Amino acid sequence: MFQDNSQGAGASNVPPANLPLPEHQYENVNHTLFGSLIAIRNTIALLHKLNYAEPNDWSKPLPTGRPNELMAIMTKRVRVD
């Protein structure tokens, strides 16, 4: 009825449940976009299309004090190991 498949060709590569999962190192990466509103929106849409960041992860575009220039910022946690 029950077969022990822990050895031989049918052995699974899944570790036993009592072993701890490996810990990974993470760091924060800060991204800043400068440009016109349309350029910022297009870049955020492209990064979303590439599955890098969600549009809601970005700040609202903020004025920089320069004509026709805004900035948006995002902090992303990335794995570094």
C-alpha positions in Angstrom: 0.0 0.0 0.0 2.6 2.6 1.1 6.0 2.6 -0.5 9.1 4.3 0.7 10.4 6.2 -2.3 13.1 8.1 -0.5 15.9 6.2 -2.3 16.4 5.1 -5.9 15.2 6.5 -9.2 11.9 7.7 -7.7 13.6 9.8 -5.0 12.4 13.4 -4.7 14.8 16.3 -4.6 12.5 18.1 -2.1 14.3 18.6 1.3 12.5 17.3 4.4 10.1 19.8 6.0 12.1 20.2 9.2 15.1 21.8 7.4 15.2 25.6 7.5 14.7 27.5 4.2 17.8 29.3 3.0 18.0 33.0 4.0 18.6 35.5 1.3 20.2 38.9 1.5 18.1 41.9 0.4 19.0 45.6 -0.1 17.0 48.6 -1.0 17.5 50.3 -4.3 16.3 53.8 -4.8 15.1 54.8 -8.3 14.5 58.4 -9.4 12.9 59.5 -12.6 13.3 63.1 -13.9 11.5 64.4 -16.9 8.2 65.6 -18.3 5.0 64.1 -17.0 4.5 62.0 -20.1 8.1 60.7 -20.1 7.7 59.7 -16.4 4.4 58.0 -17.0 5.7 56.1 -20.1 8.8 54.9 -18.2 6.7 53.7 -15.2 4.4 51.9 -17.7 7.4 50.3 -19.4 8.9 49.1 -16.1 5.5 47.7 -15.2 5.3 45.9 -18.6 8.7 44.4 -17.9 7.4 43.1 -14.5 9.9 45.2 -12.6 7.6 47.5 -10.6 3.9 48.2 -10.0 2.8 51.7 -11.0 1.5 52.3 -7.5 5.0 51.7 -6.1 6.0 55.1 -7.4 5.5 58.4 -5.7 3.2 61.0 -7.3 5.2 63.1 -9.8 6.6 66.1 -7.9 7.8 69.4 -9.3 11.6 69.9 -9.3 11.5 73.7 -9.7 12.7 73.5 -13.3 10.3 74.3 -16.2 8.5 71.2 -17.5 10.4 68.9 -15.2 9.0 66.5 -12.6 10.4 63.7 -10.5 9.0 60.4 -9.2 10.8 58.1 -6.8 10.5 54.4 -5.8 12.4 52.2 -3.4 12.6 48.5 -4.4 13.8 45.7 -2.3 16.1 43.4 -4.4 17.8 40.1 -3.6 21.6 40.4 -3.7 22.9 36.9 -3.3 
